[in-house]
Amino acid sequence: MNHDDYIIRLTDELKAVPTIDDSVVYDEFQPYVHDTDKLSHVISLGLLRYEYSKYMQDIKDTRLESDLKAIIHLFRDAYLSDSKAAVEAFVQNYDNISEGLKNVIQLNYLHNPDIDLSRIDLFAKYSFMQIGNLIEGTQKYYVQLFYNLAMIVHQKKPVRNETLGYYVQELISLHSSFDYLYKGMLYDIEISQWRNIANHNSYRCVEDVIEVRYGKGNIKTKAISRLEIENFFLKMDTVGYLLKIAHVLIGIDYHEDIFSKIRDKSEKIISDDDIIAQVIETSFSYGYETINCKKGSNIWNISIRESTLREFDKSKIIKFLTVLTSFTSPNMVLDIYNCNAKKIIHAEVKNRQLTIIKV
């Protein structure tokens, strides 16, 4: 998914969330973190709002709530056992997970008008293509992170360059939470097997059902209905948001350790994908919708529009821009349009110095 599609889809998700007071989001996630000041700051930037709605709808008071706690505790236990190794495991997968988080917000397998999804064979072909992309682009990197953390906790030497199936089975054998996340809730088929089914087209359509074949040596077959495939995507969407929430909450408590390590490895402390997501969510929390967000040569070019007509308030604009530049770069060009598509403000930030021009 390219950046323009990402902006549209994430904005659509944010629009679907009713107005939520910061304190409500804070109260729900506060039990998961130690650094409550950092949590409050993150929420003030507009983050965790859509995640809050998904948490309340699909995670809270379910088996997944305990799984979320278990994942956060897995990192904490690994950190207590070997803080350097735990942080390194997080940092190693940071860029790939950030890229993969874009996939969390897309369930576009049902949104392609060029394909007749009423035909079971085309539905299966397109669905399994999306399943393969979703697992390969997002879940694989989480599996690798959790496997490395589990090895630290259990004081075992991690095995490198193994298959996804190997890492999934190791996780399942060590932590019951992953037995549910990566197998139990997926019709008792391991997530790595779903990836294999998708990559190797190990299925056939029999009337109105899809028969999948999986396993090594002792091949298993299972009949899956169209509805079950659709529900599979919904399950993966929920798991994706659960892992995203865990990722954010871990980052809050261990921010200094994690980002100092990223800073040591690269001048780019925050990935471009993370920055775009933060621009979209922060702008939305200040009453703006993001139209464009692109990085040039050491400068971000951002265009946003007001969600509703409002009076010009320079102090609020300065506060908003100060927040944006805190996580983009020292240099930024920002154009603000009103809801009638008329440019009303042009602002430039050079070396953190802000200039606002009212058009």
C-alpha positions in Angstrom: 0.0 0.0 0.0 1.5 3.3 -1.0 1.6 6.4 1.2 -1.4 8.1 -0.5 -3.6 5.0 0.0 -2.3 4.8 3.6 -3.3 8.4 4.3 -6.8 7.8 2.9 -7.3 4.5 4.8 -6.0 5.7 8.1 -8.0 8.9 7.9 -11.2 6.9 7.2 -10.5 4.7 10.3 -10.1 7.8 12.4 -13.3 9.3 11.1 -15.1 6.1 12.2 -14.1 6.7 15.9 -16.4 8.9 17.9 -14.9 11.8 19.8 -13.1 10.4 22.8 -11.7 12.4 25.7 -8.0 11.9 26.4 -8.7 10.8 29.9 -10.9 7.9 28.8 -8.1 6.5 26.6 -5.5 7.1 29.3 -7.6 5.3 32.0 -7.9 2.2 29.8 -4.2 1.9 28.9 -2.7 3.2 32.1 -2.6 -0.3 33.8 -0.4 -1.6 31.0 2.5 0.9 31.4 4.8 2.3 34.1 5.6 5.6 32.5 2.2 7.3 32.8 3.6 10.7 31.8 4.8 9.4 28.5 1.5 7.7 28.0 -0.4 10.9 28.6 1.9 12.7 26.1 1.4 10.0 23.4 -2.4 10.3 23.8 -2.2 14.1 23.6 -0.6 13.6 20.1 -3.7 11.8 19.0 -2.2 8.3 19.1 -4.0 5.2 20.5 -7.4 6.6 19.7 -8.5 4.2 17.0 -6.6 1.4 18.8 -8.7 2.3 21.9 -11.9 1.7 19.9 -10.6 -1.7 18.6 -9.5 -2.6 22.1 -12.9 -1.9 23.6 -14.7 -3.7 20.7 -12.6 -6.8 20.2 -10.0 -7.2 23.0 -11.3 -6.0 26.4 -12.9 -8.7 28.5 -11.9 -11.5 26.1 -9.2 -14.1 26.0 -7.1 -11.5 23.9 -6.9 -9.1 26.8 -4.8 -11.6 28.8 -2.7 -12.3 25.6 -2.0 -8.6 25.3 -0.8 -8.5 28.9 1.3 -11.7 28.3 3.1 -10.1 25.3 4.0 -6.9 27.3 5.2 -9.1 30.2 7.3 -11.1 27.7 9.3 -8.0 26.8 9.5 -7.0 30.5 10.8 -10.4 31.5 13.3 -10.4 28.7 14.4 -6.9 29.7 14.9 -8.0 33.3 16.9 -11.0 32.1 19.1 -9.2 29.6 18.1 -5.6 28.9 20.7 -5.1 26.1 19.5 -8.2 24.2 15.8 -7.4 24.7 16.3 -3.9 23.3 18.4 -5.2 20.5 15.6 -7.7 19.6 13.1 -4.8 19.5 15.4 -2.6 17.4 16.3 -5.3 14.9 12.6 -5.6 13.9 11.7 -2.0 14.3 11.8 -0.9 10.6 10.1 -4.0 9.3 7.3 -3.8 11.9 6.8 -0.1 11.2 6.5 -0.8 7.5 4.2 -3.7 8.3 1.9 -1.6 10.5 0.6 -0.1 7.3 -0.8 -3.5 6.4 -2.7 -3.7 9.7 -5.1 -1.1 8.5 -5.9 -2.7 5.2 -8.5 -5.3 4.5 -8.7 -4.5 0.9 -9.3 -8.0 -0.4 -13.0 -7.0 -0.6 -12.4 -3.6 -2.1 -11.2 -4.4 -5.6 -13.9 -3.5 -8.2 -12.0 -5.2 -11.0 -12.5 -8.7 -9.6 -15.8 -10.6 -9.5 -15.6 -12.0 -6.0 -18.9 -13.7 -6.4 -17.0 -16.6 -8.1 -15.6 -18.8 -5.4 -12.4 -19.6 -7.4 -11.6 -15.9 -7.9 -12.5 -15.1 -4.3 -10.1 -17.9 -3.1 -7.3 -16.8 -5.4 -7.5 -13.1 -4.4 -8.1 -13.9 -0.7 -5.1 -16.2 -0.4 -2.9 -13.6 -2.2 -3.9 -11.1 0.5 -3.4 -13.6 3.3 0.2 -14.3 2.1 1.0 -10.6 1.8 -0.5 -9.9 5.3 1.5 -12.6 7.0 4.7 -12.0 5.1 4.5 -8.2 5.5 3.4 -7.9 9.1 3.1 -11.0 11.3 6.4 -12.6 10.3 8.4 -9.8 11.9 6.4 -10.0 15.1 7.0 -13.7 15.3 10.7 -13.1 15.0 10.6 -10.5 17.7 8.6 -12.6 20.1 10.8 -15.7 19.4 14.0 -13.7 20.2 12.4 -12.4 23.4 11.3 -15.9 24.5 14.9 -17.2 23.9 16.2 -14.4 26.2 13.7 -15.3 28.9 14.4 -19.0 28.7 18.1 -18.4 28.4 18.4 -20.3 25.1 20.5 -19.4 22.1 18.2 -18.4 19.3 18.4 -20.4 16.0 19.0 -18.1 13.0 17.7 -18.4 9.5 15.0 -20.9 10.2 11.5 -21.1 8.7 8.5 -19.2 9.9 7.0 -22.5 10.9 9.9 -23.3 13.1 9.6 -20.0 15.0 5.9 -20.3 15.4 6.1 -23.8 16.8 8.8 -22.8 19.2 6.7 -19.9 20.5 3.6 -22.1 20.8 5.6 -24.6 22.8 6.8 -21.9 25.2 3.8 -19.6 25.6 0.1 -20.6 25.6 -0.8 -17.1 24.4 0.8 -17.7 21.1 -0.9 -21.1 20.8 -4.2 -19.1 20.6 -3.0 -16.1 18.6 -1.1 -18.0 16.0 -3.2 -21.2 15.8 -6.3 -21.6 18.0 -8.2 -18.6 16.8 -7.2 -19.4 13.2 -9.3 -22.5 12.9 -6.6 -24.5 14.6 -4.2 -24.0 11.6 -0.8 -22.4 12.5 -0.3 -19.0 10.9 2.8 -20.3 9.1 0.7 -23.0 7.5 -1.8 -20.3 6.3 1.2 -18.5 4.7 2.3 -21.8 3.0 -1.2 -22.5 1.8 -1.3 -19.0 0.2 2.2 -19.1 -1.2 1.9 -22.6 -2.7 -1.8 -22.4 -3.8 -2.4 -25.5 -1.6 -6.2 -25.4 -2.0 -9.0 -26.3 -4.3 -12.6 -25.1 -4.7 -15.3 -27.7 -4.2 -18.7 -26.2 -5.0 -19.1 -23.5 -2.4 -16.2 -24.4 -0.1 -12.4 -24.1 -0.3 -10.5 -27.2 0.7 -7.0 -26.3 2.0 -4.1 -28.7 2.3 -1.3 -28.2 4.8 1.4 -29.9 6.8 4.7 -31.6 6.2 4.7 -35.3 5.7 1.3 -36.1 7.1 -0.8 -33.8 4.9 -4.0 -32.5 6.4 -7.1 -31.2 4.6 -9.7 -28.9 5.9 -12.9 -27.4 4.3 -13.2 -23.7 4.8 -16.2 -21.7 3.8 -16.3 -18.2 2.2 -17.6 -16.8 5.5 -14.7 -18.4 7.4 -12.2 -16.9 5.1 -13.8 -13.5 5.6 -13.7 -14.0 9.3 -10.1 -15.0 9.0 -9.3 -11.5 7.8 -11.3 -10.0 10.7 -9.4 -12.2 13.1 -6.1 -11.1 11.6 -7.2 -7.5 11.8 -7.9 -7.9 15.5 -4.5 -9.7 16.1 -2.8 -7.0 14.1 -4.2 -4.2 16.3 -3.5 -6.2 19.5 0.2 -6.5 18.5 0.3 -2.8 17.4 -1.1 -1.8 20.8 1.6 -4.0 22.5 4.3 -2.5 20.3 3.3 1.1 21.2 2.9 0.4 24.9 6.3 -1.3 25.1 7.8 1.7 23.3 6.3 4.0 25.9 7.9 2.3 28.9 11.3 1.6 27.2 11.5 4.7 24.9 14.9 5.9 26.0 16.6 2.5 25.8 15.0 1.7 22.4 15.4 5.0 20.6 18.9 5.6 21.9 19.8 2.3 20.3 18.1 3.3 17.1 20.0 6.6 17.2 23.3 4.7 17.6 22.5 2.7 14.4 21.1 5.5 12.3 20.4 9.2 12.3 16.8 8.3 11.4 15.3 7.7 14.9 11.7 7.3 13.7 10.8 5.5 10.5 9.1 7.4 7.7 6.1 5.2 8.0 5.8 5.9 11.7 6.1 9.7 11.0 3.4 9.6 8.4 1.1 7.8 10.8 1.8 10.3 13.6 1.2 13.2 11.2 -2.2 11.8 10.2 -3.2 11.0 13.8 -1.9 14.2 15.4 -3.5 16.3 12.7 -6.8 14.6 13.2 -6.7 15.1 16.9 -6.3 18.9 16.2 -9.2 18.9 13.8 -7.4 18.5 10.5 -7.4 15.8 7.8 -4.1 15.0 6.1 -4.1 15.5 2.3 -0.4 15.0 1.6 2.7 14.0 3.6 5.9 13.4 1.7 9.6 13.6 2.6 11.9 15.5 0.4 15.6 16.1 0.9 15.8 16.7 4.7 12.4 18.4 4.6 8.8 17.2 5.1 6.0 18.6 2.8 2.7 18.4 4.5 -0.8 19.5 3.4 -3.8 19.3 5.6 -7.4 20.7 5.6 -9.7 21.7 8.3 -12.5 19.3 9.2 -14.9 22.2 9.8 -14.8 25.9 9.3 -13.1 27.7 12.2 -11.6 31.1 13.1 -7.9 31.7 12.6 -6.1 31.1 15.9 -2.3 31.6 15.6 -1.6 30.3 19.1 -3.3 26.9 18.3 -1.4 26.8 14.9 1.9 27.3 16.7 1.1 24.6 19.2 0.1 22.2 16.5 3.2 22.9 14.4 5.4 22.6 17.4 4.0 19.1 18.0 4.5 18.1 14.4 8.1 19.2 14.2 8.9 17.3 17.4 8.8 14.1 15.5 9.3 15.0 11.8 12.4 17.0 11.1 14.0 20.4 11.8 12.6 21.5 8.4 9.0 21.4 7.2 6.7 23.1 4.8 3.0 23.0 5.8 0.0 24.2 3.9 -3.4 24.4 5.6 -6.6 24.5 3.6 -10.1 25.2 4.9 -12.9 22.8 4.3 -13.7 24.6 1.0 -10.3 23.7 -0.3 -9.0 27.3 -0.1 -5.4 27.6 1.2 -5.5 29.8 4.3 -2.1 29.2 5.9 1.4 28.6 4.6 4.0 27.8 7.3 7.7 27.0 7.1 10.0 25.5 9.7 13.7 25.9 9.3 16.0 24.4 11.9 13.0 24.3 14.3 12.3 28.1 13.7 8.7 28.6 12.7 7.3 31.2 10.3 3.6 31.4 9.7 2.1 33.3 6.7 -1.7 33.9 6.7 -2.7 33.6 3.1 
